[in-house]
Amino acid sequence: MTWQKIADKGAIPSGGAKEYTVNGKRIAVFNQDGYHALDALCVHQDGSIVPGKLEGYIVECPLHFWHYNIKTGELMDYLKDVKLQTYPVESRADGIYIDA
């Protein structure tokens, strides 16, 4: 894996999220007290979590209301051992970078 620039600084507003395709993976990047990156697809029915409601570090999948921690990828309800893959993400002088 190598670091790749995915967006310019300011591309994701505070409290917001955007989805990017990196090395064939759909990855959600949230800007909530820093950047957090994880798989964009809910394990329930492969719907994107990006348009979900974000409260603190918990995003609610808009399809069936499953809740994920954007820092750890952990599913907060139902199946306790389910986790979305997380990825290192950094804000640098020239943009937002991810290692995926």
Summary of the structure (lengths in Angstrom):
residues: 100
radius of gyration: 12.7
end to end distance: 5.9
largest distance: 40.2
contacts: 287
relative contact order: 0.27
helix: 0%
strand: 48%
